[in-house]
Amino acid sequence: MMCPSIALLALGLSAASSASAEPARRNVVLMIADDLGLDLGCYGNAVVRTPRIDGLAKNGVRFLHAYATTASCSASRAVILTGLYTHSNGQYGHAHSPHNFHALPGVQGLPKILRAAGYRTGIVGKLHVLPPEVFPFDAEITATKGGNRNGVQMGRLAAKFIQDGGSQPFFLVVGFADPHRSGKGFGNEQTYQDVPEVRYDPKEVRVPPFLPDTPEVREELAEYYQAVSRLDFNVGQILDALRQTNHLDDTLIIFLSDNGIPFPGAKTTQYDPGLHLPLLILSPNQSRRGLSNEAMVSFVDIAPTILDWAGVKPPYPLPGRSILPILEDEHPKGWDTVFGSHVFHEITNYYPMRMVRTRQYKYILNLAHPLPFPFASDLYASRTWQGIVQRGDKMLGRRPVQDYLQRPREELYDLTKDPLEVKNVAGDPQYAKVLAELRAQVKEWQERTKDPWLVKYRYE
């Protein structure tokens, strides 16, 4: 492990400031990747090159068991920015036309809460949530050259936002477009001024077990890796902006992704490849760095964490809790369960699911199970899926294609024996007690979070 003082200097942060007095200001930078899975050096992928994000992990805390609540861009970002599950905040799916989902009136997003507490709030890049009344950023800034894939532009805009605020504390969200698909590719077809290209040989990529090992999968993964390395460079540009403005020592830095990789079997599902994501937190107040935290944390915990850092009380009770008290506790107790809630992706993708995951089990309730599982348009058009269709493949990685397309009402997986979530034991008498317990947990959680889809229980 890198010596803490050397690691901090690599980010421009002095060793003295990291473990000493409380900072005078409590700024926040929240960086959100778009469709990034655990394909980072710091999470064990030895092929993809991500030195800047890995450096962030060496200086902060790497969470090994962080979970989104829904594997869909808009819905997940709304969860992150409100601290409420999808079925509670009303951002059931994509915000942009023609999908047009909006958070409910009365919901207060972080920019609104923090603005009332004296913060200057800004978003550089992709926002993807509505309406502005719930997410009223003081500044919404989009890079013009290369859009939200050009970290050089985004870094300059971030620095300007910080400088323009003077001594006012700031909350800055940076929404990257990488490694989201773009058309038929991953945004690699164009160049971005001053942003280096890192290319990969399809023969060298790691094919995850939920995907088939075919030429088109390897080609698309190589393109995805290229977008991940561009994301890594862009993250470095934001860290440089903090260093240049002298705010590395008074800013809480959070890096995460909104959902899993844009391939069938991950994005839009409640399986681990869609929800189990990177989460890195760097606090100026840490006394130890380069830690790996075993807590099972949920993205409903992000908003309470930010509010805790800012010393601001939420306007109403939130279902999550602040991560800050356990930041340096690598094996905290009482962090062993997360819940998931999905309704839509695009307007045509109605498939409500509710989920609970523990260390050993996962239970998924498919509330519209008679329907075939719907495809996001970019996944359906992908070379990966079209290759499966054209060949008439029976398997999607280790999962039968038919099981992927047509789900039962209930899915139960024993993750210690079946980490790939392919053997549904919901009908196995040996798991009847576990099924009943998890089913009850989900129903109690739905009641507690006022889930409108509870009505389904009355008719089935």
N, C-alpha and C positions, 0 to 999 in steps of 0.2 A: 504493500500500500504506500502511496506517495506520502511523504512527510507533510503534515498539515500546513506548515508555514510555506513550503514550496508550492503546494497545491493552490493555496489561497493567492499567492503571488501570480500564479498562472492566470487567474481571473482578474488580477489587478486589485485584490482585496488584501489589506494588511493583516498579518497574523494577530497583531495586537487588538485590532478592532473586532475580530471575530468572537472573542471570548471575554470581552471586557464589559464596559459600561453599556447601559441601555441606549439605543440610538435616539437622537433627538426627534427624528421623524420616523414614521412607520409607513413607508411606501410599499406598494405591491406591484409586481409584474407577473402576470399570468399568461404563459405561452401555451397555446393550444395547437397541436399538430392535427392534421386532417387525414384520418384513415390510417394511422400508424399503429402497427402491432408491437410486439416485443422484439422487433428486429433492430436491435441496437447492440453495440459492443458491450455496454454495461449490463445488458440482460442476456449475454451469453452467445450472441450471434457473432462468430469469429470471421465471417465473410464480409459483411457490410461494414463500411468505414464511417464511424461517427465520433471522431475525437473530441469535438466540442461538447456534445451531449454527455459523453463519457466523463469529461472533465467536470461537468456540473455534478454528476453523480459522485465523483471523488471528493468534491467539496461540500456536498450536502448529504441528503438521506435518500437512498433508493428503496422504494417500497416494492416488495416482492409479490404482494397479493393485493393489488389495487384493481378495482372493478368499476367500470361504467355501469349505469343502471339500464341503459338502452344503447344498442349498437346502430345508432342513426344520428347523422350530423346535427341537424337543428335541434332535435329533441334532447340529445345529450348535452349540447351547449346550454340549452335552457336549464337543464338540471344543474349544471355547474354554476350558472350565474344566478339561480334562484334558491338553490338548496332544497328544492321540492321535486318529488318524483314526477314523471311525465303526466301521469293521470291526475296529479294534483295541480300542476302549474298550467295545464291546458295547451302547451306547445306539443300537440300530439304527433306532429310530423314536420315536414319541411315548411319553412317560412316563405320561400320565394314562390312567385306565380308559376303554375296555376294551383299550387298546393294550398298556399294561403292560410296556414295554421298560425294562430296567435296565442300567446299566453293570456290567461284570463284576467279581466279587470280585477283590481284589488291585489294582484300579485306584485310584489316589489322585488325587482332585481338588484343585484349588487351596485350597479352605477347609481341607482336612485337612493339606496340606503346610504351609501358612502358619500354621495354628493350632499345629502342633508347633514352629514357629520363633518362637512368642511373639506372633503376631498375633491380634487380635480380629477375627472374621469375621462379616459380616452380608449379608443379601439383603433388599432392599426391593423388593417387587413380584413379578414373574413369575420363578419358578425353572425349573420344567418339566423337571427331570432327577431321576433316581433311581439308587440308593437313598441314604438319608441317611448310610449308613456310608461311602459314597464322597464325598459332598458334605455333611459335617457342619458347617453354619454354626452359629455361636454364637447368632445371632438371625435368625429368618425372620419378616419383618414385611410385612403386607399392609395397604394403605390400606383403610379401611372405607367411606368416603364417595366413591363414584366409582371405587373400586378402583384399578387400576394405570394408569388414564387421568387421574387427578387429581394433577397435579404439585404442587399446593399441599400436599396431604396427604403426598405422597411426600417432598417437601422437608423438611417438619417432622419426619417419621419419620427421615429420614437425619440431620438435625441432632441429634436426640435420641440416635440410635445413636452418633454421634461423641462427643457430650458425655458419655454414660454410660461410655465407655471410659477416661476420664481421660487419662493419659499413655501408655497402651498403643497401639502402632501398629495401624492398622486396614486391613483389606481389605473394601471395601464394593462389592457388586454391586447395580446398580439395573436392574431388569427392567421396562421399559415395555410396556404392552399395545398402544400405538399404533405404526404404523397398521394393525394386524391387523384383519381383518374381524370383525364381531360380528353374528351372525345373518345378516340379509340386507343389512346395512350396514357401517359402519366405526365404530360407537360414537358417531355424531353425533346419534342420535335422543334422547339424553338430555343434560342440561346438567351441568356439573361446577362446583361452587361455587368462585367466584373465579378460574376458568379461562376466559379469553376465547375467543370463537368467531371463527374467521376463515373466511369462506365464499368459494367460488370459482364463477365462471360457467363452466359446461361448455364454452362456446364458446372460452374462453381457455386451457384446459389443453393440454398438449403430449401428443399421442398417439404413443407409441413405435412404431417400425416393426414390432415383432412382434405388434401388435394391430391389428384393423381400426378404421377411423375411422367409428364408428357412434354414434347417439345414446346408447345404453345404456353404451357404453365411456366416452364423454365424461362422462356423469352419474356413473359409478362413479369415474372418475379425479378428478372434482371433489370427491367425498366423501373419497377417499383423500388428496387434498391438504389438506383440512380437518383430517383426523387427523394429517397430517404437521406442520401448523402448531401443533396442540395439543401434539404431541410436542416441538416446538421450545420452546414456553413451558415445558414440564415439565423439559426439560434445563436451562433457565435457573434453575429452582427448586433443582435439585441444586447448581448452581454457586453460587447464593446461600447455600445451606446450608454449603458449604465456606468461603465468605467470612465468614459470620457466626460460624463456629467457629474462624476464624483458621488454616485449613489449606490455603489455596490455594498457599502457598509451600513446602509439604513433601509434596505429594501428586501422584503420577503419575495423570493423567486420561486415560482411553481411552474413546472413543465409537465404536461400530460398530453394525451391524445383523446379525441372525442369518441372514437370507436375503432374496432379492429380493421384488419387489412381488407381492401376492396376486392375480395374474392368470395365465391360461393363457399358457404360453410363458416364464414366469419361475420362480416358486416351484415346487419339486419337480423341476426339470430340472437338467441339467449345462450348459445354455447360459449365456452371459454374463449375460443379464438376471436369472438366478437366483443367480449367484455373485459377480459383480463389484459390490462394495459399498463404501459409505463407511467409512473408517477415519481417525479423527483422534486424534492423540496430543499431549498437552501435558505437558512435563516441566519442573519448576522449574529444572532444570540447563541448559536450553537457553541458548545464547549468541545465537542468531538465531531469529527467530519469523516466522510467516506463510509457511513454506516449503511447496513442493510436491515430494513425493518420488516418483521414477520407479521405485523398486524394485517388483518383483512379490513381494508378501508374501502369506502364507497365514495363515488363522486358526489353524493349528497353531503359528504363531509367537507367538501372544498369551500363552500360559502361560509359555513360556521368557522372554519379555520381562518379565512381572510378577515371575517368580522372580529374574531378573537384577537388577531394580530393588531387590528386597527383600534381595538378597545371600544367597539360599537356593538350594542345589543340589537339583535334582530327584532323587527317590528311585531313578530308573532312567533310562536314556537316552531322550530324546524326539526325535521326527523333525524338529521345528522348531528354530528358533534365535532368539535375542534380536534384536529390532529396534533396541535402544538404541544399539549401536555405529554404526549408519548413520542415526540419526535426523536429523542435520543434513547428511548427505551426499545431496544431491538427485539425483545420478546414480550410485549405487553399482554396482560391478561384482559379478557373480556372483549376482544376484537376478533370474533370467530364466525360472524354471520353477515352476509350481505343479501340485499333484495334487488330484483330487477323488474322493470315495467316497460313494456313496449306496446305501442298501438299502431302507428303508421310509420312509413318512411315517406314515400311519395303518396299522393292522394289515392292512387290505385293499389296501394300496398297495405290494405287493412288486414291485420293479423295480430290481435291483442294477445299478449303473453304476460304472465306473471311468474316470477321465479324467486326461489330462495336457495342460497348456496352456503354450505357449511364447509368445514375442513374435509369432511368425508363424503358428503352427499350433495347432489343437486336435484331439485324438484322444479319442473316447469309445468305450468298450467296453460294449455292452449285453449283460450276461450272461444275461438272460432274454428275449432279443429275440423269440422266438415269441409272447410274451404281448403283448396290446395295452397301450399305455402307460396306467397307471391315473390317475384323477383324484382329487385331494384333494376331500373333500366340499364344502368352502366354494367351491372353484373351479368344481366341477361345477354347484353351485346358483346361481352368480353370474349376474347379468343379462347379463354379457358373453358367457359360454359358452352360456347358454340362448338368447340371440338368434341365435348362430351355428347352433345346432341347429334352431331353429324355422324359420329362413330356408333351411336346407340349404346354408349357405355352403361353398364349396370351399377358401377360403383363410383362414388365421389370420395376418393381417398379410401378410408376404411368404412365409410357409411354407404349402404345401398342408396342409389339415387331415389328409389321409390320411397324409402323412409324419410329422405330429405324433403320430398315434394308433398307427401301426405302424412301429417303428424297425427298421433292419437291425442285424446283429451289430456292425458297426463303422461309425463316423462319423469322417470326417476333413475338416477345414475349413482352407482357406488364408485366414487372417484378414486378410491385407493386401488380398486381392482380394474377400473375402466376409466382411466384419465382422458380418453378420447371421446367419451360420452356416446358410445355407439350401441351399447347393450342396455335397452330399456328394461328395468326390473320392476316397473310399477305393477305388473301383474303377477309377480313372484310372491307366493305366500310367505317366504322367508323374510320379505321386506315389508310385510303388511303393517307392522308397528311403526317402522320408519316412515312409511308413506302417510299414515294417519297423523303422525306428529308434524311432518313438514306441511301437509295439507292444512292443518290447523294453524300453523305459524303464518302461512300465506294469508289465510282468511282473516286472522286477527290483525295482521299488518294492513290488509286492505281496509278493514273497518277503521283502524287507527288513522290511516291517511285519506279516508273518505273517498275511496275509489268508486267512481260511478259505475264501473263494470261489475260491482258486487251483485247487481240485479241478475246476472247470469246464473248465480247459484240458486235462484228461486225457480228456475225453469229447467234445470238439468239435474 
